[in-house]
Amino acid sequence: MAEEQIMARIAAMVDEERGLRDALSSGRIDSATEQERLAELERALDQCWDLLRQRRAKAEFGENPNEARVRPAAQVEDYKG
């Protein structure tokens, strides 16, 4: 996945997060539904950011950024580096 595609996916997920919060505040969904989907989005966002960091690091050190791979959510969740 190219950097532009990763950034587009991140933007779409951030928009979906906003939509979920709006849906909750307007009563279209309940809190449990919002929280469940937000948790899924957060895991996917962690994976996207990790993939983006991997690609950039590979490019910086002269490696092929296309060799970066999506890692399991459990491996990248709450990454602070």
N, C-alpha and C positions, 0 to 999 in steps of 0.2 A: 504494500500500500504506500503510495507516494505521500510526501509531507502535506501537500495540498489536500489530499483526500482525508488524511488524519485530522487536519485542522477543520475541515468541513464537517466531519463526523462529530468532533468535539462541539462545534458551534450548534449543530442540530440537537445534541443531547442537552446542552445548556438551555436552549430554547424550550425543549420538552420539560426540563425542570421548572422553568418559569410557568409553563402551561399547567403543570400539575398543581403548583401553588395557587394559581388563579382558579383552577377548577375546584380546589378544596375551599377556597375563600368564598366562592359563589355557590357552594353546596352541590356541585355536580358530581363530586366523588367524596368518599369518606376518608377519614384520616388514615385508616389501615391501608386502603388502596394506595393513597399517596405515598405513605412510608415504604410500602413494598416496592413500588416502582422506583422511588428515589434511591433505595438501596441498590437496585439493579443498575440504575444509571451511574451511581457513584463507582461501582465496581468496573463498569465498562469505561468510564472516564479515566480511572486509575490505569487501566490497561492501555488506553490510547496515549496518555501522557508518557507512560513508560516506553511504548513503542517509538514515540517521537524522540524521547531522550536517547534511546538506543541508536536510532537512525543518525541523529546529529553527532553522537559520539563516534560512530563508525566513520562518518564523513570527515570529521575533524582529524582522525588518525589515519586517513588514507585507505580505509577499508570500504567495502561496498555496502552502502546503507540498505540495499535491498535484501541483505542477509539478516536484517533485524527481524525478529519474530515476536508475535504476541505471546506473552507469558501468562500463566494461570493467574486468575484474579487473587488467589490466596497469596501468591508470591509478591504481587505488586501493591496490594491494598495498603493504604495509609502510608505510602512511601514518602519520606520527608527529604530525601537527598536531592 
